[in-house]
Amino acid sequence: MKTVACIVTDGFAPFEFGVACEAFGLDRSADGVPNFDFRVVTPEPGPVPSKLGFSINVDADLGFADEADLVVVSPTPHEYWGDPDPRVIEVICRAVDRGAWVLSVCSGSFVLGAAGVLDGRRATTHWMYAATMAEMFPAVEVDPDVLYVQDGRIITSAGTAAGIDACLHLLRQELGAELTNKIARRMVVPPQRDGGQAQFIDKPLPISTSQSLAPVTDWMLDNLRSDLTVEQLAAKAHMSPRTFARRFKADHGATPAAWLARQRLIHAQRLLETTDLGLDRIAWESGFGSAAVLRQNFARTLGITPTAYRDRFCCIRESSTTKETDAAAHVVAAASVLQPVG
C-alpha cells in the first residue's frame, strides 16, 4: 500500500477525518515507517464545510481516488445517508472492483451501504446508528457490538476512537506488527484492540479498580509460554471461572482462549520481524509449542506462512552466524522447565 485517498464531503466529521490524516498522512520516516502518498479529495474542489461550522480547502477532485491503494470514507451527515453524491458512489464501486482497500469510519459505512458494496457482507457502524443502517440496507449483516469489521478488503468501523483501531488493524496487515506499534506509540494509543471488542454501549457506572481485569491480562501477556486455563485466570482475578469468562468476554469481545491466541500471534509476528530466531524457538517463546501449530495459526488468521511473513516484514539483516536453527531451538525448549501456573 503506497497511496491513500481520503474522501470528504459537506458536513464531514472533523475528528474522524483527523484520524485518517493521523494514521496515513504523517511523515514517520524518522521512525523507519514508510510514508504514504496521502491526499484529501472531494467531488467539487474548494471549501468543504465540516459539521462544526468551519471549512477546509480541498484542492483535489476524486481522480486520485481511482488510483489509490486505499480509499477512506469519512462520516457523512444523516441527511445524506440515503442519497450520497453519486460520484463518490462510483469511485467506491470502482475501488472495490479493482481490489483496493476501502475503509469507512463511523457513519461513512452508510456511503458504502448506498454503493451496494456491503451487500452480503458483515459490517458495523456507530452503535447509535446500527438499527438505522440495518433497516436501510437489509442485505448487510450489521453488527452493532464491535469496534470494526473486516470483510475481504473492506473495513468498516464504529464511532470516533474505533476508527483509530480500524486504521491500525489495516496498517498491521500492510506494515507488520513492529512498525504499526511504532505508529501507535506516536499516537499514544494501544497498539491492538481486537475488532470484536464491545463498543461499551451501556456502562453507566465505571468499573472499580479492584474489579478491573487489567492485572490479569498483563499477567497473561507476561506468561504467553504457559498453558493458561480459565480456572487459573479466574483464580488470579478472584472470581469463579464462570463469572470470569463472562466478564472477560464482555470486556474484550472474545473468550480468554481466543484473546490469548491473538496475543500469542502478535508476539510471534514481532519476533519474526525483529529477531532471527528459528520457527520452533519462536513457537515456544510465543506459547504455540511447535512450529507446526505456529504455521496453522498463521495460515488460519493471516493467510500466510511464518516464513513468508518474515520475508515480507523482517526488520533485520540475515546473519548466518547468529541465526538459530530449529534443531537448536528444540534443545533450548526441552531444557527449559516451565513452572506450574496458579
Sequence and secondary structure as in RCSB ss.txt:
>XXXX:A:sequence
MKTVACIVTDGFAPFEFGVACEAFGLDRSADGVPNFDFRVVTPEPGPVPSKLGFSINVDADLGFADEADLVVVSP
TPHEYWGDPDPRVIEVICRAVDRGAWVLSVCSGSFVLGAAGVLDGRRATTHWMYAATMAEMFPAVEVDPDVLYVQ
DGRIITSAGTAAGIDACLHLLRQELGAELTNKIARRMVVPPQRDGGQAQFIDKPLPISTSQSLAPVTDWMLDNLR
SDLTVEQLAAKAHMSPRTFARRFKADHGATPAAWLARQRLIHAQRLLETTDLGLDRIAWESGFGSAAVLRQNFAR
TLGITPTAYRDRFCCIRESSTTKETDAAAHVVAAASVLQPVG
>XXXX:A:secstr
  EEEEE  TTB HHHHHHHHHHHTS  GGGT    EEEEE SS EEEEBTTS EEEE B GGGGGT SEEEE  
  GGGTTS  HHHHHHHHHHHHTT EEEE GGGHHHHHHHTTTTTSEE   GGGHHHHHHH TTSEE TTSSEEE
ETTEEEE STTHHHHHHHHHHHHHH HHHHHHHHHHHTS S   TTS       S   GGG SHHHHHHHHHTTT
S   HHHHHHHHTS HHHHHHHHHHHHSS HHHHHHHHHHHHHHHHHHH    HHHHHHHHT  SHHHHHHHHHH
HTSS HHHHHHHH  S   TTT   HHHHHHHHHH       
